[in-house]
Amino acid sequence: MEIFEDLVIESNRSIRETMVVVDQNGRGICFVLDNGILVGIATDGDLRRALLRGLTLDNPVSDAMNRNFTALPVTSEDKLIRQTFSTRLKIIPLTDESGKLVDIADVQRSHRIPVLEPQLAGRELEYVTDCILTNWISSQGSYVQKFEFMFEKMHPEMHAVCVSNGTVALHLALLALGIGEGDEVIVPDLTFAASINAVLYCKATPVLCEIDPNTWCIDVLEIKKLITSRTKAVMPVHLYGQICEMEALRQVCEESKLFLIEDCAEALGSSWNKKIAGTFGDSSTFSFFGNKTISTGEGGMVLFRDPEAAKQARILRDHGMSPGKRYWHECIGFNYRLTNLQAAIGVAQMERFPEILSKKLEIAERYNALLAGVPGISRLPFTQPNTVHSNWLYTVTLVPNISRDELMRRLLMHGIDTRPVFYPLHEMPPYVNFKRSDKLLNSKEISICGLSLPSSVTLQAEEISYIATSLVQELSNC
Ligand SMILES: Cc1ncc(COP(=O)(O)O)c(C=O)c1O
């Protein structure tokens, strides 16, 4: 699959031929190459000015192109790429060390194939416009209730409270269940830092638990070894969309009278024996950050089984203000509210959720078929019986002698962005001293050799094939 054939031309081709390319790609620009090396850029304007200067349509484009152009190394941080865009510069060529054109960033995508991008293909714009036209842009407004209602419908027996992000959802879950100083909360060693930070915000003590080598979720047998008289809750994280062993987890929590708080930030729609993630425990949390399965830009949701806990979370979300007495504060609360504008996007995303989930499953199936048995890949995502793994991020592990970072760099040269697995919490400075499982070998191993591939619902079948082919090719070079 040629990646930008409609945007490039060789430097010895004529101005006429270049005009045809620019006309057909509709972008008003063309990148001029000399054996793959980017030597110039020709815009509509450059070509017009060249003709006005007296050049003819038969002159080579190298006479007309602009040699003083902006390009960035393909390995540049996304932030630098984003900052380089301006009202005049909406497309940026990305080159390798030799100056070869390997990718093109535009205002919507920093790489041709990003790891994850939202798909706002439903009624998002219509609903946001409605908020603006009706003047309900703050956290009051009908979309906030609608969004919560949709979550309640999808997660039976749970009461939904939408909040400003997935981290504060965890914070409110812990606070509303009364967890605080002196309490221990067991968290997996392999997760995003928000899981442990939320415990620390409550002044409770996190305890780091080993993960299962297959599911990469918290190891239930290890949890049992960590329970003490101070343990108050277990916080499993359904990592990358893989659902934890929920029956066994529920049993452990029931036996030891512990709260079960599911971190579903990465697992909207995953299920275990047809029971959906987020409905197993006392509380569950979700994130709607830009890269999540559904997105509101920033946003989150916390669900509670106990309606009283949900009521308390609403009070805490709204500065601790009494629901029946305005400006009377019953406790020290927070402003953790979601805006109506964000909820409007959430409602539109939820309307399309069945389609989004089935696309996620289809992407995983395609990757599974293309990558099974490929040398260099030690494991594809594990399939547990009777579960739905929503595959927020399709993540594989590499055999130990492959340099993952070198592989990621090489894939960037194909315009493919990838992502390493999280670092184990116990290795990072703020968390080194917390109590933990005797051994944390699985979290360490997965962290070193795990690689997440592009998983956006916008991916086309040909792109998945292109990613798989590029991966296979580069695996043999690393
Ligand atoms: C497992 C997990 N928990 C919590 C969060 C926090 O969500 P947010 O970024 O919306 O605060 C994330 C987000 O990436 C996550 O992956």
The ligand as an SDF file (V2000), in Angstrom:
LIG
                    3D

 16 16  0  0  0  0  0  0  0  0999 V2000
   -6.8520    2.2570   33.7690 C   0  0  0  0  0  0  0  0  0  0  0  0
   -7.0960    3.7290   33.8050 C   0  0  0  0  0  0  0  0  0  0  0  0
   -7.6310    4.2710   34.9020 N   0  0  0  0  0  0  0  0  0  0  0  0
   -7.8870    5.5720   34.9700 C   0  0  0  0  0  0  0  0  0  0  0  0
   -7.6150    6.4240   33.9410 C   0  0  0  0  0  0  0  0  0  0  0  0
   -7.8310    7.9000   34.1070 C   0  0  0  0  0  0  0  0  0  0  0  0
   -8.7280    8.4640   33.2130 O   0  0  0  0  0  0  0  0  0  0  0  0
   -8.6340   10.0060   32.7990 P   0  0  0  0  0  0  0  0  0  0  0  0
   -7.4720   10.1470   31.8890 O   0  0  0  0  0  0  0  0  0  0  0  0
   -9.9370   10.2670   32.1410 O   0  0  0  0  0  0  0  0  0  0  0  0
   -8.4650   10.7860   34.0550 O   0  0  0  0  0  0  0  0  0  0  0  0
   -7.0750    5.9080   32.7620 C   0  0  0  0  0  0  0  0  0  0  0  0
   -6.8130    6.8100   31.6420 C   0  0  0  0  0  0  0  0  0  0  0  0
   -6.0380    6.7070   30.7960 O   0  0  0  0  0  0  0  0  0  0  0  0
   -6.7930    4.5200   32.6910 C   0  0  0  0  0  0  0  0  0  0  0  0
   -6.2500    3.9860   31.5960 O   0  0  0  0  0  0  0  0  0  0  0  0
  1  2  1  0
  2  3  1  0
  2 15  2  0
  3  4  2  0
  4  5  1  0
  5  6  1  0
  5 12  2  0
  6  7  1  0
  7  8  1  0
  8  9  2  0
  8 10  1  0
  8 11  1  0
 12 13  1  0
 12 15  1  0
 13 14  2  0
 15 16  1  0
M  END
$$$$
